[in-house]
Amino acid sequence: MGARLLIELPFPDKILWPNGRGHRMAKFRAFKKHKHWGFCGALHAYGRDARAGDTRRVDWSVTIHPKTRNVIDRDNAHASLKAYADGIAQALGVDDNLFNTPSLTFGEPIKGGLVIIELEAA
């Protein structure tokens, strides 16, 4: 993985946030769906040759465009991205433990919300 990847993904489902409430199976289904979106987003951004199997650390920065102007807790936002990280790592053929802690910024609110992830091998 030598190039920069830019991946746009939907705002994480509220059940994936640490304070999210719901049945464990609903959380499982939401996690699986978001992991798939991360996987497909990485394949789309990097191409079919995404499976690099690289062992270098991966720097990633995340810009979260919330649905509303309500303040979002930074730690909770980071935790809600776990499914996306798993899917992206799977698409790249690496273990997600190679991902450094992301730099997290909050952009302007967008209707429906949006997450923009930028990856680069360190």
C-alpha positions in Angstrom: 0.0 0.0 0.0 2.1 2.9 -1.2 -0.6 5.4 -2.2 -3.0 7.4 -0.2 -6.5 6.1 0.1 -9.5 8.3 0.5 -12.7 6.5 1.6 -16.1 8.0 2.2 -18.5 6.1 4.4 -21.9 6.6 6.0 -22.1 8.0 9.6 -21.9 5.0 12.0 -25.2 3.6 13.2 -26.0 4.7 16.8 -26.0 1.1 18.0 -22.2 0.9 17.3 -21.4 3.8 19.6 -20.3 2.8 23.1 -23.4 4.3 24.7 -25.7 2.7 22.0 -28.5 0.6 23.2 -30.0 -2.4 21.5 -30.1 -6.1 21.3 -26.7 -7.9 20.7 -27.9 -9.4 17.5 -28.9 -5.9 16.2 -25.5 -4.7 17.1 -23.9 -7.7 15.4 -25.9 -7.0 12.2 -25.0 -3.3 12.2 -21.3 -4.2 12.8 -21.3 -6.7 9.9 -22.9 -4.2 7.6 -20.5 -1.4 8.5 -17.5 -3.8 8.2 -18.7 -4.7 4.7 -19.0 -1.0 3.8 -15.4 -0.4 5.0 -14.3 -3.4 2.9 -16.0 -2.3 -0.2 -14.9 1.3 0.3 -11.3 0.3 0.5 -11.6 -2.0 -2.6 -13.2 0.9 -4.5 -10.6 3.4 -3.4 -7.6 1.2 -3.9 -8.7 -1.1 -6.7 -8.9 -4.9 -6.9 -5.2 -5.1 -6.0 -5.9 -3.8 -2.5 -4.6 -7.0 -0.8 -1.1 -5.8 -0.4 -0.4 -7.9 2.7 1.9 -5.1 3.8 3.3 -5.2 7.4 4.0 -1.4 7.7 2.1 0.7 10.2 -0.9 2.5 8.7 -1.6 6.1 9.5 -5.2 7.1 9.2 -7.0 10.3 9.6 -10.7 10.6 10.0 -13.0 13.5 9.4 -16.5 13.1 10.8 -19.3 15.2 9.5 -22.0 14.8 12.1 -25.7 14.7 11.4 -26.4 17.7 13.7 -24.5 20.4 15.5 -24.6 18.4 18.8 -21.2 17.9 20.4 -19.8 14.4 19.8 -17.4 12.8 22.3 -14.1 12.1 20.6 -13.5 8.8 22.4 -16.9 7.5 21.5 -16.5 8.6 17.9 -13.2 6.7 17.7 -14.8 3.5 19.1 -17.7 3.7 16.6 -15.2 3.4 13.8 -14.1 -0.2 14.8 -16.2 -1.9 12.2 -14.9 0.3 9.4 -11.3 -0.3 10.5 -11.9 -4.1 10.5 -13.4 -4.0 7.0 -10.6 -1.8 5.6 -7.9 -3.9 7.1 -9.5 -7.1 5.7 -9.6 -5.5 2.2 -6.0 -4.5 2.5 -5.0 -7.9 3.7 -3.5 -6.6 6.9 -4.3 -6.9 10.6 -6.0 -3.9 12.0 -3.5 -3.8 14.9 -1.2 -2.2 12.3 -3.4 0.9 12.2 -2.1 3.7 14.3 -4.5 5.7 16.5 -6.4 7.9 14.0 -6.2 11.7 14.0 -9.9 12.7 14.4 -11.4 15.9 13.3 -15.0 17.1 13.1 -16.2 18.8 10.0 -19.4 20.8 9.4 -22.7 18.9 9.9 -24.1 17.2 6.8 -27.6 15.8 6.4 -27.3 12.1 7.2 -23.7 12.5 8.4 -20.5 11.3 6.7 -17.1 9.8 7.6 -14.1 10.4 5.4 -11.1 8.2 6.1 -7.7 8.8 4.7 -5.0 6.1 4.9 -1.3 6.1 4.2 1.4 3.5 5.0 3.8 5.0 7.6 
